[in-house]
Amino acid sequence: MAINKELLEILACPKCKGGIRLNDTETGLICDKCKLLYEIRDEIPIMLIEEAKKISSD
């Protein structure tokens, strides 16, 4: 089961407070501005800056 679409609409990046989007594999949330990936574990987004993974700008 994917993340709830209503939840996705209200979530924001904890670092910049900007919008986030679901990645292609639906395993995480991406902030394009900060270039961070917030993983989704057991259908729960882990929205901690220190837990986020840097993504490439490619």
PDBQT receptor file of N, H, CA, C and O in Angstrom, charges set to zero:
ATOM      1  N   MET A   1       0.843  -1.193   0.000  1.00  0.00    +0.000 N 
ATOM      2  CA  MET A   1       0.000   0.000   0.000  1.00  0.00    +0.000 C 
ATOM      3  C   MET A   1       0.879   1.244   0.000  1.00  0.00    +0.000 C 
ATOM      4  O   MET A   1       1.827   1.344   0.779  1.00  0.00    +0.000 OA
ATOM      5  N   ALA A   2       0.564   2.178  -0.867  1.00  0.00    +0.000 N 
ATOM      6  H   ALA A   2      -0.206   2.097  -1.500  1.00  0.00    +0.000 HD
ATOM      7  CA  ALA A   2       1.330   3.417  -0.984  1.00  0.00    +0.000 C 
ATOM      8  C   ALA A   2       0.905   4.407   0.095  1.00  0.00    +0.000 C 
ATOM      9  O   ALA A   2      -0.062   4.183   0.823  1.00  0.00    +0.000 OA
ATOM     10  N   ILE A   3       1.638   5.487   0.178  1.00  0.00    +0.000 N 
ATOM     11  H   ILE A   3       2.424   5.669  -0.413  1.00  0.00    +0.000 HD
ATOM     12  CA  ILE A   3       1.321   6.532   1.158  1.00  0.00    +0.000 C 
ATOM     13  C   ILE A   3      -0.008   7.190   0.792  1.00  0.00    +0.000 C 
ATOM     14  O   ILE A   3      -0.331   7.341  -0.386  1.00  0.00    +0.000 OA
ATOM     15  N   ASN A   4      -0.752   7.568   1.781  1.00  0.00    +0.000 N 
ATOM     16  H   ASN A   4      -0.490   7.445   2.738  1.00  0.00    +0.000 HD
ATOM     17  CA  ASN A   4      -2.045   8.216   1.609  1.00  0.00    +0.000 C 
ATOM     18  C   ASN A   4      -1.864   9.531   0.839  1.00  0.00    +0.000 C 
ATOM     19  O   ASN A   4      -1.034  10.360   1.210  1.00  0.00    +0.000 OA
ATOM     20  N   LYS A   5      -2.630   9.715  -0.216  1.00  0.00    +0.000 N 
ATOM     21  H   LYS A   5      -3.305   9.042  -0.518  1.00  0.00    +0.000 HD
ATOM     22  CA  LYS A   5      -2.510  10.915  -1.064  1.00  0.00    +0.000 C 
ATOM     23  C   LYS A   5      -2.854  12.193  -0.301  1.00  0.00    +0.000 C 
ATOM     24  O   LYS A   5      -2.256  13.240  -0.551  1.00  0.00    +0.000 OA
ATOM     25  N   GLU A   6      -3.807  12.119   0.623  1.00  0.00    +0.000 N 
ATOM     26  H   GLU A   6      -4.292  11.269   0.827  1.00  0.00    +0.000 HD
ATOM     27  CA  GLU A   6      -4.148  13.296   1.427  1.00  0.00    +0.000 C 
ATOM     28  C   GLU A   6      -2.991  13.696   2.329  1.00  0.00    +0.000 C 
ATOM     29  O   GLU A   6      -2.724  14.884   2.514  1.00  0.00    +0.000 OA
ATOM     30  N   LEU A   7      -2.305  12.708   2.891  1.00  0.00    +0.000 N 
ATOM     31  H   LEU A   7      -2.521  11.743   2.741  1.00  0.00    +0.000 HD
ATOM     32  CA  LEU A   7      -1.131  12.982   3.722  1.00  0.00    +0.000 C 
ATOM     33  C   LEU A   7      -0.024  13.617   2.884  1.00  0.00    +0.000 C 
ATOM     34  O   LEU A   7       0.629  14.565   3.320  1.00  0.00    +0.000 OA
ATOM     35  N   LEU A   8       0.177  13.095   1.699  1.00  0.00    +0.000 N 
ATOM     36  H   LEU A   8      -0.354  12.324   1.345  1.00  0.00    +0.000 HD
ATOM     37  CA  LEU A   8       1.211  13.623   0.803  1.00  0.00    +0.000 C 
ATOM     38  C   LEU A   8       0.966  15.095   0.480  1.00  0.00    +0.000 C 
ATOM     39  O   LEU A   8       1.918  15.863   0.345  1.00  0.00    +0.000 OA
ATOM     40  N   GLU A   9      -0.279  15.489   0.356  1.00  0.00    +0.000 N 
ATOM     41  H   GLU A   9      -1.052  14.865   0.465  1.00  0.00    +0.000 HD
ATOM     42  CA  GLU A   9      -0.618  16.876   0.028  1.00  0.00    +0.000 C 
ATOM     43  C   GLU A   9      -0.280  17.853   1.155  1.00  0.00    +0.000 C 
ATOM     44  O   GLU A   9       0.011  19.019   0.887  1.00  0.00    +0.000 OA
ATOM     45  N   ILE A  10      -0.314  17.396   2.415  1.00  0.00    +0.000 N 
ATOM     46  H   ILE A  10      -0.550  16.449   2.632  1.00  0.00    +0.000 HD
ATOM     47  CA  ILE A  10      -0.058  18.313   3.529  1.00  0.00    +0.000 C 
ATOM     48  C   ILE A  10       1.372  18.256   4.058  1.00  0.00    +0.000 C 
ATOM     49  O   ILE A  10       1.788  19.137   4.811  1.00  0.00    +0.000 OA
ATOM     50  N   LEU A  11       2.127  17.227   3.670  1.00  0.00    +0.000 N 
ATOM     51  H   LEU A  11       1.788  16.512   3.058  1.00  0.00    +0.000 HD
ATOM     52  CA  LEU A  11       3.512  17.133   4.138  1.00  0.00    +0.000 C 
ATOM     53  C   LEU A  11       4.390  18.163   3.440  1.00  0.00    +0.000 C 
ATOM     54  O   LEU A  11       4.167  18.506   2.279  1.00  0.00    +0.000 OA
ATOM     55  N   ALA A  12       5.389  18.647   4.166  1.00  0.00    +0.000 N 
ATOM     56  H   ALA A  12       5.570  18.369   5.109  1.00  0.00    +0.000 HD
ATOM     57  CA  ALA A  12       6.359  19.594   3.615  1.00  0.00    +0.000 C 
ATOM     58  C   ALA A  12       7.747  19.180   4.084  1.00  0.00    +0.000 C 
ATOM     59  O   ALA A  12       7.893  18.491   5.094  1.00  0.00    +0.000 OA
ATOM     60  N   CYS A  13       8.747  19.599   3.353  1.00  0.00    +0.000 N 
ATOM     61  H   CYS A  13       8.628  20.158   2.532  1.00  0.00    +0.000 HD
ATOM     62  CA  CYS A  13      10.131  19.325   3.735  1.00  0.00    +0.000 C 
ATOM     63  C   CYS A  13      10.410  20.013   5.078  1.00  0.00    +0.000 C 
ATOM     64  O   CYS A  13      10.168  21.212   5.217  1.00  0.00    +0.000 OA
ATOM     65  N   PRO A  14      10.913  19.270   6.058  1.00  0.00    +0.000 N 
ATOM     66  CA  PRO A  14      11.189  19.886   7.357  1.00  0.00    +0.000 C 
ATOM     67  C   PRO A  14      12.356  20.884   7.328  1.00  0.00    +0.000 C 
ATOM     68  O   PRO A  14      12.490  21.713   8.228  1.00  0.00    +0.000 OA
ATOM     69  N   LYS A  15      13.187  20.800   6.305  1.00  0.00    +0.000 N 
ATOM     70  H   LYS A  15      13.078  20.127   5.574  1.00  0.00    +0.000 HD
ATOM     71  CA  LYS A  15      14.347  21.698   6.221  1.00  0.00    +0.000 C 
ATOM     72  C   LYS A  15      13.965  23.047   5.619  1.00  0.00    +0.000 C 
ATOM     73  O   LYS A  15      14.269  24.092   6.194  1.00  0.00    +0.000 OA
ATOM     74  N   CYS A  16      13.296  23.031   4.457  1.00  0.00    +0.000 N 
ATOM     75  H   CYS A  16      13.048  22.183   3.990  1.00  0.00    +0.000 HD
ATOM     76  CA  CYS A  16      12.997  24.287   3.757  1.00  0.00    +0.000 C 
ATOM     77  C   CYS A  16      11.513  24.645   3.783  1.00  0.00    +0.000 C 
ATOM     78  O   CYS A  16      11.127  25.732   3.352  1.00  0.00    +0.000 OA
ATOM     79  N   LYS A  17      10.688  23.738   4.283  1.00  0.00    +0.000 N 
ATOM     80  H   LYS A  17      11.001  22.855   4.633  1.00  0.00    +0.000 HD
ATOM     81  CA  LYS A  17       9.229  23.913   4.343  1.00  0.00    +0.000 C 
ATOM     82  C   LYS A  17       8.574  23.931   2.963  1.00  0.00    +0.000 C 
ATOM     83  O   LYS A  17       7.420  24.335   2.819  1.00  0.00    +0.000 OA
ATOM     84  N   GLY A  18       9.323  23.490   1.952  1.00  0.00    +0.000 N 
ATOM     85  H   GLY A  18      10.261  23.163   2.069  1.00  0.00    +0.000 HD
ATOM     86  CA  GLY A  18       8.801  23.442   0.594  1.00  0.00    +0.000 C 
ATOM     87  C   GLY A  18       8.070  22.143   0.305  1.00  0.00    +0.000 C 
ATOM     88  O   GLY A  18       7.952  21.268   1.162  1.00  0.00    +0.000 OA
ATOM     89  N   GLY A  19       7.589  22.042  -0.905  1.00  0.00    +0.000 N 
ATOM     90  H   GLY A  19       7.684  22.753  -1.602  1.00  0.00    +0.000 HD
ATOM     91  CA  GLY A  19       6.834  20.867  -1.320  1.00  0.00    +0.000 C 
ATOM     92  C   GLY A  19       7.720  19.641  -1.501  1.00  0.00    +0.000 C 
ATOM     93  O   GLY A  19       8.917  19.755  -1.764  1.00  0.00    +0.000 OA
ATOM     94  N   ILE A  20       7.119  18.485  -1.356  1.00  0.00    +0.000 N 
ATOM     95  H   ILE A  20       6.147  18.393  -1.142  1.00  0.00    +0.000 HD
ATOM     96  CA  ILE A  20       7.810  17.221  -1.577  1.00  0.00    +0.000 C 
ATOM     97  C   ILE A  20       6.979  16.379  -2.525  1.00  0.00    +0.000 C 
ATOM     98  O   ILE A  20       5.790  16.628  -2.721  1.00  0.00    +0.000 OA
ATOM     99  N   ARG A  21       7.620  15.383  -3.106  1.00  0.00    +0.000 N 
ATOM    100  H   ARG A  21       8.586  15.181  -2.946  1.00  0.00    +0.000 HD
ATOM    101  CA  ARG A  21       6.926  14.499  -4.037  1.00  0.00    +0.000 C 
ATOM    102  C   ARG A  21       7.364  13.064  -3.776  1.00  0.00    +0.000 C 
ATOM    103  O   ARG A  21       8.434  12.818  -3.220  1.00  0.00    +0.000 OA
ATOM    104  N   LEU A  22       6.537  12.138  -4.179  1.00  0.00    +0.000 N 
ATOM    105  H   LEU A  22       5.667  12.337  -4.631  1.00  0.00    +0.000 HD
ATOM    106  CA  LEU A  22       6.820  10.725  -4.052  1.00  0.00    +0.000 C 
ATOM    107  C   LEU A  22       7.831  10.329  -5.119  1.00  0.00    +0.000 C 
ATOM    108  O   LEU A  22       7.709  10.750  -6.269  1.00  0.00    +0.000 OA
ATOM    109  N   ASN A  23       8.831   9.522  -4.754  1.00  0.00    +0.000 N 
ATOM    110  H   ASN A  23       8.931   9.180  -3.819  1.00  0.00    +0.000 HD
ATOM    111  CA  ASN A  23       9.798   9.084  -5.761  1.00  0.00    +0.000 C 
ATOM    112  C   ASN A  23       9.165   8.027  -6.661  1.00  0.00    +0.000 C 
ATOM    113  O   ASN A  23       8.063   7.554  -6.381  1.00  0.00    +0.000 OA
ATOM    114  N   ASP A  24       9.849   7.656  -7.734  1.00  0.00    +0.000 N 
ATOM    115  H   ASP A  24      10.744   8.040  -7.961  1.00  0.00    +0.000 HD
ATOM    116  CA  ASP A  24       9.293   6.743  -8.735  1.00  0.00    +0.000 C 
ATOM    117  C   ASP A  24       8.952   5.373  -8.172  1.00  0.00    +0.000 C 
ATOM    118  O   ASP A  24       7.975   4.758  -8.600  1.00  0.00    +0.000 OA
ATOM    119  N   THR A  25       9.740   4.882  -7.215  1.00  0.00    +0.000 N 
ATOM    120  H   THR A  25      10.533   5.381  -6.867  1.00  0.00    +0.000 HD
ATOM    121  CA  THR A  25       9.506   3.559  -6.642  1.00  0.00    +0.000 C 
ATOM    122  C   THR A  25       8.564   3.594  -5.445  1.00  0.00    +0.000 C 
ATOM    123  O   THR A  25       8.253   2.551  -4.869  1.00  0.00    +0.000 OA
ATOM    124  N   GLU A  26       8.112   4.780  -5.070  1.00  0.00    +0.000 N 
ATOM    125  H   GLU A  26       8.365   5.627  -5.538  1.00  0.00    +0.000 HD
ATOM    126  CA  GLU A  26       7.209   4.999  -3.942  1.00  0.00    +0.000 C 
ATOM    127  C   GLU A  26       7.783   4.500  -2.614  1.00  0.00    +0.000 C 
ATOM    128  O   GLU A  26       7.051   4.026  -1.745  1.00  0.00    +0.000 OA
ATOM    129  N   THR A  27       9.101   4.617  -2.477  1.00  0.00    +0.000 N 
ATOM    130  H   THR A  27       9.696   5.003  -3.183  1.00  0.00    +0.000 HD
ATOM    131  CA  THR A  27       9.776   4.209  -1.239  1.00  0.00    +0.000 C 
ATOM    132  C   THR A  27      10.283   5.403  -0.450  1.00  0.00    +0.000 C 
ATOM    133  O   THR A  27      10.889   5.243   0.610  1.00  0.00    +0.000 OA
ATOM    134  N   GLY A  28      10.036   6.602  -0.965  1.00  0.00    +0.000 N 
ATOM    135  H   GLY A  28       9.544   6.733  -1.826  1.00  0.00    +0.000 HD
ATOM    136  CA  GLY A  28      10.510   7.798  -0.281  1.00  0.00    +0.000 C 
ATOM    137  C   GLY A  28       9.898   9.061  -0.838  1.00  0.00    +0.000 C 
ATOM    138  O   GLY A  28       9.240   9.056  -1.878  1.00  0.00    +0.000 OA
ATOM    139  N   LEU A  29      10.131  10.143  -0.121  1.00  0.00    +0.000 N 
ATOM    140  H   LEU A  29      10.665  10.148   0.724  1.00  0.00    +0.000 HD
ATOM    141  CA  LEU A  29       9.653  11.463  -0.507  1.00  0.00    +0.000 C 
ATOM    142  C   LEU A  29      10.847  12.336  -0.823  1.00  0.00    +0.000 C 
ATOM    143  O   LEU A  29      11.827  12.342  -0.080  1.00  0.00    +0.000 OA
ATOM    144  N   ILE A  30      10.775  13.067  -1.911  1.00  0.00    +0.000 N 
ATOM    145  H   ILE A  30       9.979  13.062  -2.516  1.00  0.00    +0.000 HD
ATOM    146  CA  ILE A  30      11.896  13.877  -2.384  1.00  0.00    +0.000 C 
ATOM    147  C   ILE A  30      11.582  15.359  -2.275  1.00  0.00    +0.000 C 
ATOM    148  O   ILE A  30      10.507  15.818  -2.659  1.00  0.00    +0.000 OA
ATOM    149  N   CYS A  31      12.551  16.095  -1.741  1.00  0.00    +0.000 N 
ATOM    150  H   CYS A  31      13.425  15.722  -1.429  1.00  0.00    +0.000 HD
ATOM    151  CA  CYS A  31      12.510  17.549  -1.795  1.00  0.00    +0.000 C 
ATOM    152  C   CYS A  31      13.514  17.958  -2.869  1.00  0.00    +0.000 C 
ATOM    153  O   CYS A  31      14.722  17.817  -2.682  1.00  0.00    +0.000 OA
ATOM    154  N   ASP A  32      13.013  18.463  -3.988  1.00  0.00    +0.000 N 
ATOM    155  H   ASP A  32      12.031  18.578  -4.140  1.00  0.00    +0.000 HD
ATOM    156  CA  ASP A  32      13.892  18.851  -5.092  1.00  0.00    +0.000 C 
ATOM    157  C   ASP A  32      14.760  20.049  -4.725  1.00  0.00    +0.000 C 
ATOM    158  O   ASP A  32      15.890  20.152  -5.203  1.00  0.00    +0.000 OA
ATOM    159  N   LYS A  33      14.267  20.941  -3.903  1.00  0.00    +0.000 N 
ATOM    160  H   LYS A  33      13.349  20.857  -3.515  1.00  0.00    +0.000 HD
ATOM    161  CA  LYS A  33      15.024  22.131  -3.525  1.00  0.00    +0.000 C 
ATOM    162  C   LYS A  33      16.240  21.770  -2.665  1.00  0.00    +0.000 C 
ATOM    163  O   LYS A  33      17.342  22.262  -2.908  1.00  0.00    +0.000 OA
ATOM    164  N   CYS A  34      16.040  20.917  -1.667  1.00  0.00    +0.000 N 
ATOM    165  H   CYS A  34      15.145  20.517  -1.470  1.00  0.00    +0.000 HD
ATOM    166  CA  CYS A  34      17.125  20.533  -0.746  1.00  0.00    +0.000 C 
ATOM    167  C   CYS A  34      17.923  19.331  -1.246  1.00  0.00    +0.000 C 
ATOM    168  O   CYS A  34      18.982  19.021  -0.699  1.00  0.00    +0.000 OA
ATOM    169  N   LYS A  35      17.424  18.653  -2.281  1.00  0.00    +0.000 N 
ATOM    170  H   LYS A  35      16.564  18.905  -2.725  1.00  0.00    +0.000 HD
ATOM    171  CA  LYS A  35      18.039  17.431  -2.800  1.00  0.00    +0.000 C 
ATOM    172  C   LYS A  35      18.148  16.368  -1.711  1.00  0.00    +0.000 C 
ATOM    173  O   LYS A  35      19.200  15.762  -1.513  1.00  0.00    +0.000 OA
ATOM    174  N   LEU A  36      17.018  16.156  -1.002  1.00  0.00    +0.000 N 
ATOM    175  H   LEU A  36      16.162  16.648  -1.163  1.00  0.00    +0.000 HD
ATOM    176  CA  LEU A  36      16.964  15.168   0.068  1.00  0.00    +0.000 C 
ATOM    177  C   LEU A  36      15.867  14.150  -0.201  1.00  0.00    +0.000 C 
ATOM    178  O   LEU A  36      14.821  14.469  -0.768  1.00  0.00    +0.000 OA
ATOM    179  N   LEU A  37      16.131  12.911   0.221  1.00  0.00    +0.000 N 
ATOM    180  H   LEU A  37      16.980  12.652   0.681  1.00  0.00    +0.000 HD
ATOM    181  CA  LEU A  37      15.159  11.829   0.134  1.00  0.00    +0.000 C 
ATOM    182  C   LEU A  37      14.806  11.404   1.549  1.00  0.00    +0.000 C 
ATOM    183  O   LEU A  37      15.677  11.020   2.330  1.00  0.00    +0.000 OA
ATOM    184  N   TYR A  38      13.535  11.475   1.868  1.00  0.00    +0.000 N 
ATOM    185  H   TYR A  38      12.828  11.787   1.234  1.00  0.00    +0.000 HD
ATOM    186  CA  TYR A  38      13.025  11.018   3.155  1.00  0.00    +0.000 C 
ATOM    187  C   TYR A  38      12.388   9.647   2.926  1.00  0.00    +0.000 C 
ATOM    188  O   TYR A  38      11.395   9.536   2.208  1.00  0.00    +0.000 OA
ATOM    189  N   GLU A  39      12.952   8.617   3.529  1.00  0.00    +0.000 N 
ATOM    190  H   GLU A  39      13.759   8.708   4.113  1.00  0.00    +0.000 HD
ATOM    191  CA  GLU A  39      12.462   7.259   3.309  1.00  0.00    +0.000 C 
ATOM    192  C   GLU A  39      11.082   7.046   3.913  1.00  0.00    +0.000 C 
ATOM    193  O   GLU A  39      10.693   7.712   4.873  1.00  0.00    +0.000 OA
ATOM    194  N   ILE A  40      10.355   6.104   3.330  1.00  0.00    +0.000 N 
ATOM    195  H   ILE A  40      10.671   5.563   2.551  1.00  0.00    +0.000 HD
ATOM    196  CA  ILE A  40       9.077   5.654   3.873  1.00  0.00    +0.000 C 
ATOM    197  C   ILE A  40       9.312   4.238   4.390  1.00  0.00    +0.000 C 
ATOM    198  O   ILE A  40       9.674   3.347   3.622  1.00  0.00    +0.000 OA
ATOM    199  N   ARG A  41       9.106   4.030   5.691  1.00  0.00    +0.000 N 
ATOM    200  H   ARG A  41       8.811   4.754   6.314  1.00  0.00    +0.000 HD
ATOM    201  CA  ARG A  41       9.287   2.715   6.314  1.00  0.00    +0.000 C 
ATOM    202  C   ARG A  41       7.969   2.281   6.938  1.00  0.00    +0.000 C 
ATOM    203  O   ARG A  41       7.371   3.018   7.722  1.00  0.00    +0.000 OA
ATOM    204  N   ASP A  42       7.527   1.095   6.587  1.00  0.00    +0.000 N 
ATOM    205  H   ASP A  42       8.012   0.497   5.950  1.00  0.00    +0.000 HD
ATOM    206  CA  ASP A  42       6.262   0.566   7.106  1.00  0.00    +0.000 C 
ATOM    207  C   ASP A  42       5.118   1.565   6.920  1.00  0.00    +0.000 C 
ATOM    208  O   ASP A  42       4.294   1.770   7.811  1.00  0.00    +0.000 OA
ATOM    209  N   GLU A  43       5.094   2.180   5.732  1.00  0.00    +0.000 N 
ATOM    210  H   GLU A  43       5.764   2.013   5.008  1.00  0.00    +0.000 HD
ATOM    211  CA  GLU A  43       4.067   3.150   5.331  1.00  0.00    +0.000 C 
ATOM    212  C   GLU A  43       4.101   4.451   6.135  1.00  0.00    +0.000 C 
ATOM    213  O   GLU A  43       3.133   5.212   6.130  1.00  0.00    +0.000 OA
ATOM    214  N   ILE A  44       5.223   4.707   6.828  1.00  0.00    +0.000 N 
ATOM    215  H   ILE A  44       6.010   4.089   6.832  1.00  0.00    +0.000 HD
ATOM    216  CA  ILE A  44       5.373   5.934   7.623  1.00  0.00    +0.000 C 
ATOM    217  C   ILE A  44       6.556   6.733   7.070  1.00  0.00    +0.000 C 
ATOM    218  O   ILE A  44       7.678   6.226   7.046  1.00  0.00    +0.000 OA
ATOM    219  N   PRO A  45       6.325   7.970   6.627  1.00  0.00    +0.000 N 
ATOM    220  CA  PRO A  45       7.436   8.793   6.154  1.00  0.00    +0.000 C 
ATOM    221  C   PRO A  45       8.317   9.232   7.333  1.00  0.00    +0.000 C 
ATOM    222  O   PRO A  45       7.816   9.728   8.342  1.00  0.00    +0.000 OA
ATOM    223  N   ILE A  46       9.614   9.045   7.190  1.00  0.00    +0.000 N 
ATOM    224  H   ILE A  46      10.021   8.642   6.370  1.00  0.00    +0.000 HD
ATOM    225  CA  ILE A  46      10.575   9.430   8.221  1.00  0.00    +0.000 C 
ATOM    226  C   ILE A  46      11.049  10.845   7.878  1.00  0.00    +0.000 C 
ATOM    227  O   ILE A  46      11.972  11.026   7.084  1.00  0.00    +0.000 OA
ATOM    228  N   MET A  47      10.409  11.833   8.481  1.00  0.00    +0.000 N 
ATOM    229  H   MET A  47       9.659  11.685   9.126  1.00  0.00    +0.000 HD
ATOM    230  CA  MET A  47      10.634  13.231   8.124  1.00  0.00    +0.000 C 
ATOM    231  C   MET A  47      11.623  13.912   9.075  1.00  0.00    +0.000 C 
ATOM    232  O   MET A  47      11.355  15.003   9.578  1.00  0.00    +0.000 OA
ATOM    233  N   LEU A  48      12.745  13.273   9.315  1.00  0.00    +0.000 N 
ATOM    234  H   LEU A  48      12.963  12.387   8.907  1.00  0.00    +0.000 HD
ATOM    235  CA  LEU A  48      13.800  13.834  10.148  1.00  0.00    +0.000 C 
ATOM    236  C   LEU A  48      14.966  14.234   9.245  1.00  0.00    +0.000 C 
ATOM    237  O   LEU A  48      15.439  13.422   8.450  1.00  0.00    +0.000 OA
ATOM    238  N   ILE A  49      15.423  15.461   9.362  1.00  0.00    +0.000 N 
ATOM    239  H   ILE A  49      15.039  16.121  10.008  1.00  0.00    +0.000 HD
ATOM    240  CA  ILE A  49      16.494  15.953   8.501  1.00  0.00    +0.000 C 
ATOM    241  C   ILE A  49      17.739  15.085   8.632  1.00  0.00    +0.000 C 
ATOM    242  O   ILE A  49      18.389  14.777   7.634  1.00  0.00    +0.000 OA
ATOM    243  N   GLU A  50      18.075  14.691   9.857  1.00  0.00    +0.000 N 
ATOM    244  H   GLU A  50      17.547  14.942  10.668  1.00  0.00    +0.000 HD
ATOM    245  CA  GLU A  50      19.281  13.893  10.071  1.00  0.00    +0.000 C 
ATOM    246  C   GLU A  50      19.163  12.467   9.524  1.00  0.00    +0.000 C 
ATOM    247  O   GLU A  50      20.176  11.788   9.363  1.00  0.00    +0.000 OA
ATOM    248  N   GLU A  51      17.950  12.009   9.239  1.00  0.00    +0.000 N 
ATOM    249  H   GLU A  51      17.126  12.561   9.370  1.00  0.00    +0.000 HD
ATOM    250  CA  GLU A  51      17.724  10.683   8.658  1.00  0.00    +0.000 C 
ATOM    251  C   GLU A  51      17.641  10.727   7.126  1.00  0.00    +0.000 C 
ATOM    252  O   GLU A  51      17.711   9.689   6.467  1.00  0.00    +0.000 OA
ATOM    253  N   ALA A  52      17.493  11.917   6.571  1.00  0.00    +0.000 N 
ATOM    254  H   ALA A  52      17.436  12.760   7.106  1.00  0.00    +0.000 HD
ATOM    255  CA  ALA A  52      17.332  12.062   5.113  1.00  0.00    +0.000 C 
ATOM    256  C   ALA A  52      18.635  11.722   4.400  1.00  0.00    +0.000 C 
ATOM    257  O   ALA A  52      19.728  11.863   4.950  1.00  0.00    +0.000 OA
ATOM    258  N   LYS A  53      18.483  11.269   3.154  1.00  0.00    +0.000 N 
ATOM    259  H   LYS A  53      17.596  11.155   2.707  1.00  0.00    +0.000 HD
ATOM    260  CA  LYS A  53      19.638  10.922   2.323  1.00  0.00    +0.000 C 
ATOM    261  C   LYS A  53      19.778  11.958   1.215  1.00  0.00    +0.000 C 
ATOM    262  O   LYS A  53      18.795  12.357   0.591  1.00  0.00    +0.000 OA
ATOM    263  N   LYS A  54      21.024  12.388   0.980  1.00  0.00    +0.000 N 
ATOM    264  H   LYS A  54      21.823  12.063   1.487  1.00  0.00    +0.000 HD
ATOM    265  CA  LYS A  54      21.303  13.311  -0.121  1.00  0.00    +0.000 C 
ATOM    266  C   LYS A  54      21.100  12.583  -1.431  1.00  0.00    +0.000 C 
ATOM    267  O   LYS A  54      21.458  11.411  -1.557  1.00  0.00    +0.000 OA
ATOM    268  N   ILE A  55      20.529  13.267  -2.405  1.00  0.00    +0.000 N 
ATOM    269  H   ILE A  55      20.239  14.218  -2.303  1.00  0.00    +0.000 HD
ATOM    270  CA  ILE A  55      20.374  12.692  -3.736  1.00  0.00    +0.000 C 
ATOM    271  C   ILE A  55      21.159  13.544  -4.712  1.00  0.00    +0.000 C 
ATOM    272  O   ILE A  55      21.421  14.722  -4.467  1.00  0.00    +0.000 OA
ATOM    273  N   SER A  56      21.526  12.926  -5.820  1.00  0.00    +0.000 N 
ATOM    274  H   SER A  56      21.313  11.970  -6.018  1.00  0.00    +0.000 HD
ATOM    275  CA  SER A  56      22.298  13.652  -6.835  1.00  0.00    +0.000 C 
ATOM    276  C   SER A  56      21.395  14.628  -7.569  1.00  0.00    +0.000 C 
ATOM    277  O   SER A  56      20.175  14.467  -7.580  1.00  0.00    +0.000 OA
ATOM    278  N   SER A  57      21.982  15.617  -8.168  1.00  0.00    +0.000 N 
ATOM    279  H   SER A  57      22.973  15.748  -8.159  1.00  0.00    +0.000 HD
ATOM    280  CA  SER A  57      21.214  16.632  -8.893  1.00  0.00    +0.000 C 
ATOM    281  C   SER A  57      21.003  16.274 -10.339  1.00  0.00    +0.000 C 
ATOM    282  O   SER A  57      20.537  17.104 -11.120  1.00  0.00    +0.000 OA
ATOM    283  N   ASP A  58      21.340  15.040 -10.718  1.00  0.00    +0.000 N 
ATOM    284  H   ASP A  58      21.719  14.366 -10.083  1.00  0.00    +0.000 HD
ATOM    285  CA  ASP A  58      21.181  14.594 -12.111  1.00  0.00    +0.000 C 
ATOM    286  C   ASP A  58      19.744  14.375 -12.461  1.00  0.00    +0.000 C 
ATOM    287  O   ASP A  58      19.435  13.999 -13.592  1.00  0.00    +0.000 OA
TER     288      ASP A  58
